[in-house]
Amino acid sequence: EKGRVLYIDAGAYVRYYTIDYARFASLGPASDEDKRAHDTLLEANARMIDALRPGVSCAELHRIAAEVVGAAGYHEMIDDGGRMGHGQGIQFTEPPSINPEDHTVLEEGMVISTEPEVALNVLWEDVHVITADGHDQLTTETVEFRELPFT
């Protein structure tokens, strides 16, 4: 249906290891609300990425994203303690979980996704390897909101 958001949560296997990431686009021109959700997700994701390094806890990453999401008025994912990322490895979703209850501290070599969400099926996900002095991002495609031609 024209104007609907197409949500894709995709992944791949590389030598028995996984990578999982989500993107979304609109079928035809995006609504102002969809653009606002996208901008909120990108800001939350950018702040999470800025904090990625050994010694940071998953609960702290969640707090960082929740501040941005809450300030934009998207409280449903915060109020229910929704996850905003997770570990990756042999399975697409592994511990740790970026939620308020998980105090796992990031360590060098961990693979983690940053996955802020503003509503069910409106989320953004990037994947990172934690390095000694920060992180390397594995997902590299564009962050622009894709508006797919649709009549």
C-alpha positions as CSV (number, residue, x, y, z in Angstrom):
1,E,0.0,0.0,0.0
2,K,1.4,3.4,-1.0
3,G,2.9,5.3,1.9
4,R,3.4,2.2,4.1
5,V,6.8,1.5,5.7
6,L,8.6,-1.6,4.5
7,Y,10.6,-3.1,7.3
8,I,13.4,-5.6,6.6
9,D,15.4,-7.4,9.3
10,A,18.0,-9.3,7.4
11,G,21.2,-11.1,8.0
12,A,23.9,-13.3,6.6
13,Y,26.3,-16.1,7.6
14,V,30.0,-15.7,7.2
15,R,32.1,-18.7,8.1
16,Y,29.3,-20.0,10.5
17,Y,29.1,-16.6,12.2
18,T,26.1,-14.3,11.8
19,I,25.4,-10.7,11.1
20,D,21.9,-9.3,11.6
21,Y,20.7,-5.8,10.7
22,A,17.5,-4.0,10.1
23,R,16.5,-1.2,7.7
24,F,13.3,0.3,6.5
25,A,11.9,2.3,3.6
26,S,8.6,3.8,2.5
27,L,6.6,2.7,-0.4
28,G,6.3,6.0,-2.2
29,P,6.9,9.3,-0.3
30,A,7.5,9.0,3.4
31,S,5.1,10.7,5.9
32,D,6.5,13.4,8.1
33,E,6.0,11.0,11.1
34,D,8.0,8.3,9.4
35,K,10.8,10.8,8.7
36,R,10.7,11.9,12.3
37,A,11.0,8.3,13.5
38,H,13.9,7.7,11.2
39,D,15.7,10.9,12.4
40,T,15.1,9.8,16.0
41,L,16.5,6.3,15.3
42,L,19.6,7.7,13.7
43,E,20.3,10.1,16.5
44,A,19.8,7.3,19.2
45,N,22.0,5.0,17.1
46,A,24.8,7.6,16.7
47,R,24.9,8.3,20.4
48,M,25.1,4.6,21.2
49,I,27.9,4.2,18.7
50,D,29.8,7.1,20.2
51,A,29.8,5.3,23.5
52,L,30.9,1.8,22.2
53,R,34.2,0.7,23.8
54,P,35.4,-1.7,26.4
55,G,34.1,-0.9,29.9
56,V,30.6,0.4,28.9
57,S,27.7,-1.6,30.1
58,C,24.7,-2.7,28.1
59,A,22.4,-1.0,30.6
60,E,24.3,2.3,30.0
61,L,23.9,1.9,26.2
62,H,20.2,1.4,26.7
63,R,20.0,4.5,28.8
64,I,21.7,6.5,26.1
65,A,19.3,5.4,23.4
66,A,16.3,5.7,25.7
67,E,17.1,9.4,26.4
68,V,16.9,10.2,22.7
69,V,13.8,8.0,22.1
70,G,12.0,9.3,25.1
71,A,12.8,13.0,24.4
72,A,11.2,12.5,20.9
73,G,8.0,11.2,22.6
74,Y,8.3,7.5,21.8
75,H,7.8,6.1,25.2
76,E,6.3,2.7,24.4
77,M,9.7,1.0,23.9
78,I,11.2,2.5,27.0
79,D,8.2,1.9,29.3
80,D,8.2,-1.9,28.6
81,G,12.0,-2.1,29.0
82,G,12.4,-2.9,25.3
83,R,15.8,-4.2,24.0
84,M,17.9,-1.8,22.0
85,G,20.5,-4.2,20.7
86,H,22.1,-7.6,21.4
87,G,25.2,-9.7,21.0
88,Q,25.8,-11.7,17.8
89,G,27.8,-14.8,17.0
90,I,26.7,-18.3,16.0
91,Q,23.1,-17.2,16.3
92,F,21.5,-13.9,15.1
93,T,20.5,-12.9,18.6
94,E,22.8,-13.8,21.5
95,P,23.6,-12.4,24.9
96,P,24.2,-9.8,26.1
97,S,21.0,-7.8,25.6
98,I,21.0,-4.0,25.5
99,N,18.3,-3.5,28.1
100,P,18.0,-1.8,31.5
101,E,18.5,-5.1,33.3
102,D,21.7,-6.3,31.6
103,H,24.8,-4.9,33.3
104,T,27.2,-6.9,31.1
105,V,30.3,-4.8,30.4
106,L,31.6,-4.7,26.8
107,E,34.9,-6.3,26.2
108,E,37.3,-6.3,23.2
109,G,36.3,-8.9,20.6
110,M,32.6,-8.8,21.4
111,V,30.2,-8.4,18.4
112,I,27.2,-6.3,19.3
113,S,24.4,-4.6,17.5
114,T,23.0,-1.2,18.3
115,E,19.3,-1.4,17.6
116,P,17.2,1.5,18.8
117,E,13.5,1.2,18.3
118,V,10.7,3.7,18.5
119,A,7.7,1.3,17.8
120,L,7.2,-2.2,16.8
121,N,8.9,-2.8,13.4
122,V,10.4,0.7,13.3
123,L,14.0,0.2,14.3
124,W,17.5,0.7,13.0
125,E,20.3,-1.8,13.5
126,D,24.1,-1.6,13.0
127,V,26.7,-4.2,13.9
128,H,30.0,-3.5,15.6
129,V,33.1,-5.4,16.8
130,I,34.4,-3.9,20.1
131,T,38.1,-3.1,19.8
132,A,40.7,-2.1,22.4
133,D,40.1,1.6,21.8
134,G,36.5,1.6,20.6
135,H,34.7,-0.3,17.8
136,D,34.7,-1.2,14.1
137,Q,31.3,-0.9,12.4
138,L,30.5,-3.9,10.1
139,T,27.3,-2.5,8.5
140,T,28.1,0.3,6.1
141,E,25.2,1.0,3.8
142,T,23.6,4.4,3.6
143,V,21.6,5.9,6.5
144,E,19.3,7.9,4.3
145,F,15.5,7.2,4.4
146,R,14.8,5.3,1.2
147,E,11.6,6.3,-0.5
148,L,10.9,3.6,-3.0
149,P,9.0,4.5,-6.2
150,F,5.5,3.2,-5.9
151,T,2.3,4.0,-7.7
